[in-house]
Amino acid sequence: MRRGRVIKIAILVIVLVMAVVLGAGYYIVNTYTVSTVYVDGNVHYTDDEIKAIVMDGPLGNNSLYLSIKYENRGIEGIPFVDVMDVSILAPDTVRITVYEKVLTGYVKYLGSYLYFDKDGYVVESSSVKTAGVPQITGLVFDHMAVGEALPVDNPEVFGSILNITKLLEKYDLEAEKIYFQHSGEVTVFFGDVKVALGNDSATLEDKLMLLPQLLPNLEGKSGTLQMETYKESGGRYTFQPE
C-alpha cells in the first residue's frame, strides 16, 4: 500500500516536471522567435547571406539559442569570416556582428585569388574576386599554402603593402592594383590611370594625399601620372597618355 503511494507520488512529480519543462520550452520557443535581424560588420557577404549562415538548422530562428551558440564563436569553413556574435536586443530581435578577417591584398595564382593579411599569411584561396581588396603584382613565389606566409624573396614588402593600403584607405582612395617592382618602385592603378609613385617611402603619403584632387581631372583618360619625384612646392605632375 505504502509502496503504491510512493510510486504514484513519483509519477506525479515526473508529470509535473515534464509539464514545467514543456511549458518552459513552449514559452522559450514562442517568446524568443526571431522576427527582426540586424547585421553589422559584413563586407564580403550580404545581410541575407549572413542570416542564412547563422540561422540555419533546428532552432535557427530562436534568439536565445542563437545568442548561446554564437557567443564570440570562431567560424570555420566560411571564407573571410573570423568570428560572429549574436546579441539579443529584444526576445524577437537580434543583432549579428560579423568580424571579418583583415585582408591587405590578393595575388593571382593558378587560377585562384590568394588573399593575405598584413604579414603576408594566406588567409583564403578563392575563385571569387572580392571588391575593395587590391591586387598585388610583382611578388615572385613558386608555391603557397593557406595559413602560411607567401614565400617571397623580401618579406619586408608586406610592410610596404600594409603602409600603402592604410594610406589609400585614409585618403578614401580605392585602387584596383598595386605593382611592386624589384627595385622598390611602386605603381598604383586606378582604372585606366596608373600612378607611378617611385621608391621614396618618406614622401609616399605626401603624394597620395594629393590624389583626391588630381584623379578627378583624369577621369576617362588612360595613361600614367608620373609622381616619382615629390614636388613640395606644389608644381604640376606630368601625365603621359597611352
Sequence and secondary structure as in RCSB ss.txt:
>XXXX:A:sequence
MRRGRVIKIAILVIVLVMAVVLGAGYYIVNTYTVSTVYVDGNVHYTDDEIKAIVMDGPLGNNSLYLSIKYENRGI
EGIPFVDVMDVSILAPDTVRITVYEKVLTGYVKYLGSYLYFDKDGYVVESSSVKTAGVPQITGLVFDHMAVGEAL
PVDNPEVFGSILNITKLLEKYDLEAEKIYFQHSGEVTVFFGDVKVALGNDSATLEDKLMLLPQLLPNLEGKSGTL
QMETYKESGGRYTFQPE
>XXXX:A:secstr
 HHHHHHHHHHHHHHHHHHHHHHHHHHHHHHTB  EEEEES SSS HHHHHHHHT STTTTBHHHHHHHTSSEE 
 SSTTEEEEEEEEEETTEEEEEEEE    EEEEETTEEEEE TTSBEEEEESS  TT  EEES   S   TTSB 
  S TTHHHHHHHHHHHHHHTT   SEEEE TTS EEEEETTEEEEEET GGGHHHHHTTHHHHGGGGTT  EEE
E SS  TT    EEEE 
